[in-house]
Amino acid sequence: MLASAALGIPLGAWLALTPFRGRRILTALIYTGMGLPPVLVGLIVYLFLSRSGPFGSLGWLFSFQAMVVAQTIIATPLILGVTMSSVLAIPHELRLQLQSLGATHWQTTLAVLWEARLGVIVGLVAGFGSIISEVGAVMLVGGNIEGRTRVLTTAIVLETRQGHFDVALALGIILLALSFVSNSALVILQHRTGAPS
Amino acid sequence: MTLKKGLALAIFVSLIVVMAACQPAAPTPTPIPTASPTEEATAEPAEASNRLILATTTSTEDSGLLDSILPNFESTYNATVDVIAVGTGQALELGANGDADVVLVHARAREDAFVADGNGTQRYDVMYNDFVIVGPAEDPAGISGMTSAAEAFQTIARAEATFISRGDDSGTHTKERQIWDAAGVTPEGDWYVSAGQGMGEVLTMAEEQPGYTLSDRATYLARQEAGLTLEILVEGDQSLFNPYGVIPVNPEVHPNVNAALAQTFVDWLTSVETQALIASFEINGRQLFFPDSEAWRAAQGS
C-alpha cells in the first residue's frame, strides 16, 4: 500500500502535468491496469519469482515479500489513475497563476496535488479496498502458509473449504471491521482537509 | 504546515492499512507451531536450513491430518514446515519448478512420471485411504450399494444425474477420469459440472445442487462432521484405492532445495512412530488414513 502510494501519487501528478506524445495511450494502459485481474498478477509474479523464473534466486516465493510485490502491482494503477484524473480536473489557470507568481515547478506540482487531495484520497481508498479484499494473487504467491502468509481472505477460503462456515463468516466480519476502521480514518482525513484553502 | 500534517497523517493511515492487510491471521483453534528462533531474521540463508516447503494436496490439510502430525516433526527437528495445499497437479508442478522441497500427493502414475523426469529423487509409500462415490440420500440415479465404481458412473451418465467433477487436474480428478475411462463413458452435457475447485468446495456444490461426486474418504468424513448431508453410496471397489506417496525434489536439478531436511522429513513420515500417529488420527472415531510405509509394513509383518 505504501509502495503503491509512493509510486502512484507522484507518477500520477507527473503524468497529468507533463504533456508528451503517447500520453493518451499510456492513460488507456493505466485505466486497463485499474481493472487488472489480480489472479493474473499473481500468476505472473509467481512465474517471475519461481525458482525456475528470472528472480528465483531471491527466494521470495511463498513469502511476505512476494505478497507485497503482487499487491503493489495491483494497487498502483488504481492510485495512479485516480490521482492523475483528479489532478487533471484542477483548472489549468491555477498552475499559470502560480507560475506567474514565481513558483518553481516543484512548488506548482505540490500545490496542484494539494488542491486535488480529495481525489488522491479516493485513490488511496480504492487501492486499499482492492488490496484488503484480494484473494487469488496472495493465495498463489503467498501459498496460504499458516502463521506466515495466511491473511484474512485466504483464511476465509480455507475455512470455507473445510466447511467451517461459521469461522469463515467471523473472519469476514473482522475483515470488514478492519476495513471500516481504516476507511473511516481516511474519511476523517478527507474531512479535516476538506475545505479548499 | 497543513500540507505536512496532512501528509504525515496520510502516511500513518497507510501504515495501519498495510499492517491490517498483511497481518497473518491465525484463526484456527489448532495451535500454531512455535516459530523457530531464526524466523524473525530477515536473512534468507539463515532460515533456509530449518524451513521446509511441503507441497501437498488439499485432502491432507482439509481433513486436519497435517495439523495433527506436523507439530511432532517441527518440535523434534526444530524446523518449520510451510504447507502449500493445492491440487496434486499444481503440487507436482511446484516441485518440478523447484518451488517446493518435498511433495506429498496421490496420483501414482504421475508420481512415477515425476521421478522418471528427474524432478524427484525417489517415491516412498506413505499411506492410503480410499475414494467414495457420494450423493444425495434420495439417490436419483439409483447407484446405492453398487460394488463397481465404473458401473455406478455408467448409471449416473445414463440417468444424466448431476455429477460435480473437481475439474482441476488434482489426484481426485485423475482418479475420476480413470473411472470414466473404465466405464467407457465420455462425460459431457449439462449434467456434468466441471467445478475447477478443491474437494471441500466440490462437496459443498454437490450438497447444494444436489449431485454426485467422487471424494476421498478423509475429506468427506471431515465435512460430514461439519454438517454435510451427502451419503456414501458406493465404496470398497478395488479401483477406488487411493495411495499417497512422498517425493523429495531432486537437488541435482534444483540446487536451492532443502534436500537434507526434505530427506529427514521423508524418513520421519515413513517411520513406524509417525505411521502410528497417522493411524491414530481419527474423526468421530473413524480412522481416515491407513499407514502403508515400508517400515510400517515390515513392523506389522514381524
Interface residues (C-beta under 8 A of the other chain):
Chain A: M1 L2 A5 S50 R51 S52 G53 G56 S57 L58 G59 L61 F62 F64 M67 V68 Q71 L110 W114 R117 I121 L124 F128 I131 I132 G143 N144 I145 E146 G147 R148 T149 R150 V151 L152 A155 L158 E159 T160 R161 Q162 G163 H164 F165 V167 A170 L171 L178 S179 V181 S182 A185 L186 L189 R192 T193 S197
Chain B: T2 L3 G6 L9 A10 I11 V13 S14 L15 I16 V17 V18 A20 A21 C22 Q23 P24 A25 A26 P27 T28 I32 P33 A35 E44 A48 I53 T58 E61 D62 G64 D82 V83 I84 A85 N97 G98 D99 G198 M199 G200 E201 L203 T204 A222 R223 E225 A226 G227 L228 H254 N256
